Amino acid sequence: MALLRRGSSGISDDNLNSRLQREQAKSGAVTASLAWNDPSDLDLHAHATLADGSSAHVFFRNKQGAGGVLDVDMHARDGSIVEEPVENIFWESPPAGTYSIRAHLYKKRGTQRAVRFRAVLKREGEEDLSVEGALGVGPRTTECFRFEVDAAGRVRVRKAMALAAGPARPVAARTAAAARGARPRAAVAQAKWAKGKASAVARGKGAKAQVYKGKKLKTSSGLKREDLTRGKRGKIVSLRKHRLGKANRWAQATAKARAAKGVSGFRLLKKGDSFYQMVKYIFAQS
């Protein structure tokens, strides 16, 4: 198993596998697991943006999505604490798209200042990837792995978090600039923030774009790089609002009505006219 920058979770390969066997965890073409030694509640999340334009979030409130299943979820309640907790998400055959595996500190229990964890990504026919880190000092969520699945079902890991023994910090994939010995722009900005020479918070017009491009760490409202996406017109927007907009039934009905009537450009929705009536009809049928 490839271990990326060993931390000090104290969880070996055999120990993690024994936890999965104890909970009768399942495995598939892709399997992500999370283990820790603490009464706190850590949660395993999988965010998927699929090639067909849809998205899914697999976690304790939504245990199935994008072909993935959260089949082991532990420490959800105060009365269900065990000594060696573990969580597990597996895909029998993940659909094409981009996937992000994250660890989140949902509830802090116990006296430890930071909760150390180990996350493992298993892929059929490939060497397992394992990372270690800590949550509770600084960020409460960190991305452990990011991978892509193509139309043929091939899995390619795009990023794996490299962690020291301290708080979790995601490390971007190596770029061509790094290969030439140059420091990536985001790394330069990170160094400036650490030295106090520049603000890590983006404000005003274009704040989201600055964060998305790695020039700033977050917006004044707290949005980070993983909370942003590029809209269909190229504008950088909130990923949460983008998903809500795509899932809005009225917006979907309007888009279908525009396509049916061949409408391009701005079209006012005026009660009583034929366009409004068509949108209303499609909305009622959805």
N, C-alpha and C positions, 0 to 999 in steps of 0.2 A: 504494500500500500504506500503510495506517495504521500508523504506528510509535508505540507507547505509551511515552513517556519514554525517549528514546534513551540507550543506554549507550555502550560503546566496544568492541564486538566486532570492528569493522572489516570486517564482512561485509555487502556490498551486496545488493540484490535480484537483480541480474544474477549475482553470484558464487554466491549460494545456489541459484539456478535452474540454473546451469551444473553445480553439484555433483550436483543431483538428476538432471539429464540424463545426466551421466557414469555414474551408478550405475543408470541406466534405472529410476528410481523411478516408481511408478504413482500415479495420482491418481483421486479419486472425488468423490462428493457432498460429502464432508468429507475433508480431508487435513491432517495435522499433520507438520511437519518441524522438525528440530533440527540446527544447524550450529555448529561451534566451530573455533578455530585452536590446537590444543594436542595433544601426544601422549597426554594423559589419555583415559580411557574415560568419556564421558558417554553416558547411556542415555535413550531416550525411552519413557515409560510412558503407557498409556491405561487409566484405571479407568472401568468402566461399571456403573451400576446401572439395570437395565432396568425398564420398566413392568410386566412380568410377574412381578417379584419376584426374578429371577435377577440374577447379577452376573458380571463378567468382568474380567480383568486382562491386557492385551496388553503384552508386553515381551519381552526376549531369550530368556527361558525358556518363554514361551508366546506364539508369534508370531501366533496367530489367536484371535479371540474377539469376540463381540457384533458380528459382521459386519466387524470391523476386521482388518487384516493388516499386520504389521511386515515390510515387504519390503526394507528397507535397515538393516543393523545393522553398525556399524564400530568398529574399535579394540578388539575383544573379546580379541585376543591380542597379546602383545608383538611378534610378528613380522609383524603386519598393519597397521602404522602408516602413515598417509598424511598429506600436508600439509594437505589440506582435507577433513576428515571430515564426514559428514552421516548422519542417520537419518530414517526416514520411515514413517508409519502412515497407511493410507487406508481409507475406507469407501465401497464402491460405493453402498450404501443402508443407512445406520445405522438399527437398530431404535429404537423410542421408548424414551426413558430419559434419564438424566443422565450426562454424561461429564466426566472430569477428565483434562487433559493435563499431565504433569509431566516435569521434567528432573531427572535424578539423576546425581550424580558417583559412579560405581562404582569406578573405580581412578584414583588420582592418579599421573601421570607427569610428568617434566619439572621445571623449576625455578620456574615461575610460581606465585606465592602463591595466586592465584585463577584459575579457568578461566572465561573470558568466553564467552558463547554468544548465539545468536539463535534464537528459536523463532517459527514462522509457522503460522497457522491459515488454511486456504483453504476457502471454501464456494462452491458453485456459485451464480452470480448475485449474489454479495456481494463487497464490498471485502475484500481480505486483511487479516488482523490480524497484527502482528509485535511481539514484545517482546524486550528484551535484558537480560541480567543476568550474574551471576557466581556460581559455586559453588566451595567449597573453604575459604572464610573464613566460619565459622558453619555454617548448615545445608548438608547434602549433597543435599537434595531440595527442590524448590519447585514449586508449581502455577503453570503458565503460563496455562492457559485452563480455563474451565468452561463447558459449553454443554448445552442441552437439545434433544432432538428429540421433537416431538409425534407423534401417531398419523398425521398427514398427511405426515410427513417434513420438516416445517419446522424449521429450525435456529435457535435463539436463544441467543446468547452471554450467559451470566449474569455472568461475571467474566473479566477479562483483567488479568494482572499488570502493574503499572506499576513499572518498575525504574530506579533510579539506577545510577551506575557501580560501586557497591559490592556487597556481598553481596545475594543475592536475598531480597526480602521481599514476600509476597503482599499485595495491597491489596484489601480487600473492596469489593463493589459499592456505589455510592452509595445511601444510604437516605433515607427521607423526612425523618428528623431532620437529615441532612446538608444536604438541600435547603433546610431552614428555617434553616440556619446553625448548628445545634447539632452538637457533636462526638458521634459514635456512642460507645456505652459501651465497645466494644472499643478504640477509639482513645484514650479517656481512660485506660483501664487500661494500654495500651501506653506512654503517656507517663509514667505513674507508675513502670512497670518501668524505663524508660530512665533516670529520675531517681533510681532506687534507693529510692523511697518505699514500694514495696510489692513483695512477692515475686511472681514470675511463675509459681511452682509451686503447684498446688492439692494439698492434702493432706487425708486423712481422708474421712469420709462426705460424699458429694456432690461429690467432686473432679472426676469426669468431667463432671458437669452444669455445673460452673463453667467448665470449659474449653470445653465445647460451646456455652455461651452467650456466650463471649468475655470472661468476667471474669478468666480466667487463661490463661497461654500454654500450659502443659502440666501433666500430672499428675506425681506423684513417680516414676512408672514410665516417664515419657517420652512418654506418649500426647498427641498434639496434636489440634487440631480436626478435621483431615482423617482422623484415625485412629479417630474415634468416629461412632456413629450412634444413632438412636432405635429401640429394640426394639418388638415388636408390642404390648407392654403400656405403652409410653411411657417406659420406663427408658432412660437413656443408657448404652450399653455399647460395648465394644471392637468396631470394625468387623471386625477379623480373626476374633475369636471368634464374632461374629454370623454371619459367612459359613461358618465351620467348622460351627457348629451347624445351619445350614440345609442343609448338604451331608451331615450325618451320616445314614447309611442307617438306623440303628436308630431315630433320632428320627423320620425320615420314615415308617418302617413303623409306629411307635406312633401317629403322627397319623392315618394311614389306618385303623388298627384302631379308634381312638376314634370316627372318623367313621362307620365301618361299623356299630359297635355303639351309636352314639348316646350315647357317654359324655361327660359334662360334669363339670367340676371335677376334683379329684384322684382318681386311680385307681391303686392299688398294683399293680405288676407282680409277680405271685406265680407261681413256677414250677408248672406243672401245671394251672392253671385255664384256662378257655376263652379269656380275653382274652390271656393270655401266649402260648398256642398260635397264636392268630391273628396276633399281632405277629411271632412267629417264622416263620410261614408266609410272610407278606408280605415279611419281610426276606430270606428265602431266594429269593423270586421276583424281587427287585429287582436 
